[in-house]
C-alpha cells in the first residue's frame, strides 16, 4: 500500500530557516518557568497564548522570555526545541534569537546555554540546530557588545547575525547597525534581515543596499516591485516566507498571499513557521496549509527543501549532506 501524502510529508527530510526561539515555548514549559520564577501568569492558562494584535503579541513574548533566569533554563529550551523539530521531520534548522527579549539573563549565559542545548541535542540523535543572533531595537553600544561576543566565541553552530523586530524602525536601525554588521561579516559571519513584511519593497532594498543582507526573512512585499523581484532572482537571494504568520498578522488573506506567485516565478523561496508554538503552527501543519492553498504535491514541497539547502548558511560540505538526504528520499519515492 502506497503511503499517503501526509505520511510522505512527515517522512521527508525538511529544513527550517525562519524560526524564532522566542516563539517555541510550549504552554507547559511557560507555566513551569513562571512557577520556578514565582511569577503569576499574565492571564489564565487556557487563554495565556491568546493575543490581540502585534503589540499584545510582543508584550507576551517579552513576558515569556523574562521568565528565563538561568543558563540551564536556556539549555533546556534549546533541547526541547530540537525534540519538537524531530517530530516535524526537520533535519536541519537555523534558529533566530534576539537577546533584547530576554531581560533577566545575561546574553552571554543565554547564548552559551542555547549552544550547549543544541550540542546535547545532536549528540542525542536529534536534528542539527544552528543559531543566528538578532538585533533591531538595541542601542548601538549594546549591539556592538553582542556582535563582539559572537566574533570572540566562534562555534560551528553560531552562523551569524539577524535583524528582526519592528521594521518601522528599519531606516534608523539600518544606518546605525550597518558598520556593526559589516564588522560581523568581515569576521566570517552571515547576515539575514527581516524586511518586506510590515515594510514595503523599500524595506527589502534597504536590507540589500545598506546592510548587504545575504538572505531576506519574509520579503513577500517584494512582489510590489518587479525590478526588485528580478534583482532578487538574479542574485539568488532567498526569501524565507512564513505564510500563515503573515495571514494571522493581517498582511494578506490566504487567497492574496504572494507565496504561490513567488514560487511559480522561480524565486528562491522557502517556507517556515516564524513562531510555531505561539501561533499553533508546527511545520507539518504549515506545509499542509500551503499545499492545500496552492494545490501543490510532494515535488513542490521537495523543491522548497532544496531551496532551503541552497539558502542555508552552513558549509558547502554540509549542504551536500543535506542534498544527499533529499536524494535518498526521492529515490524512495520512485519506488512507489
C-alpha positions in Angstrom: 0.0 0.0 0.0 1.4 3.4 -1.0 2.0 5.9 1.8 -0.4 8.9 2.0 0.7 12.4 1.2 0.7 13.2 4.9 3.0 10.2 5.6 5.3 11.3 2.8 5.3 14.8 4.1 6.3 13.7 7.6 9.0 11.4 6.3 10.5 14.0 4.0 13.8 15.5 5.4 13.0 19.1 6.0 14.8 22.4 6.8 13.5 25.5 8.6 15.4 28.8 8.2 13.0 31.3 9.7 12.1 30.4 13.2 12.5 32.4 16.5 13.4 30.5 19.7 11.2 33.0 21.5 8.2 31.5 19.6 8.9 27.9 20.5 7.9 27.8 24.2 5.0 25.4 24.7 2.3 26.2 27.3 3.5 23.7 29.9 7.1 25.0 29.7 5.9 28.6 30.2 3.9 27.6 33.3 6.8 25.7 34.7 9.2 28.6 34.2 6.6 31.0 35.8 6.3 28.8 38.8 10.1 28.5 39.1 10.4 32.3 38.9 7.5 32.8 41.3 5.7 34.9 38.7 1.9 34.9 38.3 0.6 34.1 34.8 -0.5 37.1 32.7 -3.9 35.5 32.4 -5.5 32.1 32.9 -3.5 29.2 31.5 -6.2 28.3 29.0 -6.1 31.8 27.4 -2.4 32.6 28.1 -1.3 32.2 24.5 -4.2 34.3 23.1 -3.2 37.8 22.0 -4.8 40.8 20.3 -2.6 42.3 17.6 1.2 42.7 17.2 1.7 44.9 20.3 0.0 42.3 22.6 2.0 39.5 20.9 5.3 41.3 21.5 4.4 42.0 25.1 3.6 38.4 25.6 6.9 37.4 24.0 8.8 39.7 26.3 7.0 38.4 29.4 7.7 34.8 28.5 11.4 35.3 27.8 11.8 37.3 31.0 10.9 34.1 32.9 14.3 32.6 31.9 16.8 33.4 34.6 19.5 30.8 34.3 21.8 29.3 31.7 20.3 25.8 32.4 16.9 27.0 31.5 18.1 28.3 28.2 19.9 25.0 27.6 16.7 23.1 28.3 14.7 25.3 26.0 17.1 24.6 23.1 17.0 20.9 23.7 13.2 21.0 23.8 13.1 22.8 20.5 15.3 20.1 18.9 12.9 17.5 20.3 10.0 19.4 18.6 11.9 19.7 15.4 12.3 15.9 15.2 8.5 15.4 15.5 8.3 17.6 12.3 10.8 15.6 10.3 13.3 18.5 10.4 16.9 17.5 9.8 18.4 21.0 9.9 17.3 24.4 11.2 18.7 27.8 11.7 17.1 29.4 14.8 17.0 33.1 15.5 17.3 34.5 19.0 17.1 38.2 20.0 18.8 38.9 23.3 16.7 42.1 23.8 13.7 39.9 24.6 15.4 38.1 27.4 15.5 40.7 30.2 16.6 38.6 33.1 19.6 36.7 31.9 22.9 37.9 30.7 23.1 37.5 26.9 26.4 35.5 27.2 24.8 33.0 29.5 21.7 32.9 27.2 23.8 32.1 24.1 26.1 29.6 25.8 23.1 27.8 27.2 21.4 27.6 23.8 24.5 26.4 22.1 25.1 23.7 24.7 21.5 22.6 24.4 21.8 22.2 20.7 25.1 20.3 21.1 23.5 18.0 23.6 20.5 17.5 21.3 22.6 16.4 18.3 24.6 14.1 20.5 21.3 12.5 21.5 20.4 11.9 17.8 18.1 15.0 17.4 18.2 17.4 14.5 21.2 19.7 13.7 20.2 23.1 15.0 22.2 26.3 14.3 21.9 29.8 15.8 21.6 33.3 14.4 21.8 36.2 16.9 19.4 39.1 16.1 19.4 42.9 16.6 16.9 45.6 15.9 15.9 47.7 18.9 19.2 47.6 20.8 21.2 50.8 21.2 24.5 50.9 19.3 26.6 50.1 22.3 24.5 47.0 23.1 24.7 45.9 19.5 28.5 46.2 19.5 28.7 44.1 22.6 26.6 41.4 21.1 28.5 41.3 17.8 31.9 41.4 19.6 30.8 38.5 21.8 29.7 36.4 18.8 33.0 37.1 17.0 35.1 36.2 20.0 33.2 33.0 20.7 33.3 31.0 17.5 31.2 27.9 17.4 30.2 25.8 14.4 26.5 26.3 15.3 26.9 30.1 15.6 26.4 31.0 12.0 25.8 34.8 12.0 23.5 37.7 12.7 19.9 38.5 12.0 18.0 41.8 12.1 14.4 41.3 13.2 11.7 43.1 15.2 9.8 46.2 14.2 10.5 47.0 10.6 9.2 50.5 11.2 12.5 51.2 12.9 14.5 49.9 9.9 15.6 53.2 8.4 17.2 54.3 11.7 18.5 50.9 12.8 19.9 50.0 9.4 22.1 53.1 9.4 23.2 52.5 13.0 23.8 48.8 12.6 25.4 48.9 9.1 29.0 49.3 10.3 28.5 47.0 13.2 27.1 44.2 11.0 29.8 44.8 8.4 32.3 44.1 11.1 30.5 40.8 11.8 30.6 39.9 8.1 34.3 40.9 7.9 34.8 38.2 10.6 33.1 35.5 8.6 29.5 35.8 10.0 26.4 35.6 7.8 23.5 38.0 7.8 19.8 37.6 7.2 17.3 40.5 7.6 13.6 40.8 8.3 12.2 43.1 5.6 9.2 43.4 3.2 6.6 42.4 5.8 5.4 45.4 7.7 7.7 47.5 5.4 7.2 47.6 1.7 9.7 46.7 -1.0 11.7 49.7 0.2 12.5 47.7 3.3 14.0 44.9 1.2 16.0 47.4 -0.8 17.3 48.9 2.4 18.3 45.5 3.7 20.2 44.8 0.5 21.7 48.2 -0.1 22.5 49.4 3.4 23.1 46.1 5.3 24.1 43.9 2.4 21.9 41.1 3.6 22.5 37.6 2.1 19.0 36.5 2.8 15.6 38.1 3.5 13.2 36.9 6.1 9.6 37.4 4.9 10.3 39.6 1.9 6.8 39.0 0.5 6.1 42.6 -0.4 8.8 42.4 -3.0 6.0 41.4 -5.3 5.0 45.1 -5.4 8.3 46.0 -7.3 9.0 43.9 -10.4 12.5 45.4 -10.7 13.3 44.3 -7.1 12.0 40.8 -7.8 14.3 40.5 -10.8 17.2 41.7 -8.7 16.5 39.1 -6.0 16.2 36.3 -8.6 19.4 37.3 -10.4 21.3 37.4 -7.2 19.8 34.1 -5.9 18.7 35.8 -2.6 16.3 33.6 -0.7 13.1 34.8 0.8 12.2 32.8 3.9 8.4 33.1 3.8 6.0 32.5 6.7 2.6 32.1 5.0 0.3 31.6 8.0 2.2 34.1 10.2 1.5 36.7 7.5 -2.2 35.8 7.3 -2.6 35.8 11.1 -0.9 39.2 11.2 -3.4 40.5 8.7 -0.9 41.3 6.0 -2.6 39.1 3.4 -5.6 36.7 3.2 -4.8 33.1 2.2 -6.1 34.0 -1.3 -4.0 37.1 -1.8 -0.7 35.9 -0.3 2.1 36.0 -2.9 3.9 32.8 -1.9 2.4 30.9 -4.9 3.4 33.6 -7.4 6.9 33.9 -5.9 7.3 30.1 -6.2 5.9 29.8 -9.7 8.1 32.7 -10.9 11.2 30.8 -9.8 12.2 32.9 -6.8 14.4 31.2 -4.2 11.6 30.8 -1.6 11.5 28.7 1.5 8.6 28.1 3.9 8.9 28.4 7.7 6.7 28.9 10.7 8.1 32.0 12.4 6.7 31.3 15.9 5.3 27.8 15.8 4.2 27.3 19.4 2.8 30.8 20.0 0.9 30.7 16.7 -0.1 26.9 16.9 1.7 26.3 13.6 4.0 23.3 13.7 5.9 22.9 10.4 3.9 19.9 9.2 0.7 21.9 9.7 2.1 24.9 7.8 3.2 22.7 4.9 -0.3 21.1 4.8 -1.8 24.6 4.7 0.3 25.9 1.8 0.0 22.7 -0.3 -3.8 22.8 0.1 -3.9 26.5 -0.8 -1.9 26.1 -4.0 -2.7 22.5 -5.0 0.9 21.5 -4.6 2.1 18.0 -4.3 5.2 16.3 -2.9 7.5 17.5 -5.6 6.8 21.2 -4.9 7.5 20.6 -1.2 10.7 18.9 -2.2 11.7 21.9 -4.2 11.1 24.1 -1.1 13.6 21.9 0.8 16.2 22.1 -2.0 15.7 25.9 -2.0 16.4 25.9 1.8 19.6 23.9 1.4 20.8 26.4 -1.2 19.9 29.3 1.2 21.4 27.7 4.3 24.4 29.3 6.0 26.2 26.1 6.6 29.3 24.9 4.7 29.2 23.5 1.2 30.2 20.1 2.6 27.3 20.2 5.0 24.9 21.3 2.2 26.0 18.3 0.1 25.0 16.0 3.0 21.6 17.7 3.2 21.1 17.3 -0.6 22.0 13.7 -0.1 19.2 13.2 2.5 16.8 14.6 0.0 18.1 12.5 -2.9 17.6 9.3 -0.7 14.0 10.4 -0.1 13.4 11.0 -3.8 14.7 7.5 -4.7 12.3 6.0 -2.2 9.5 8.0 -3.9 10.4 6.5 -7.2 9.8 3.0 -5.8 6.1 3.7 -5.2 
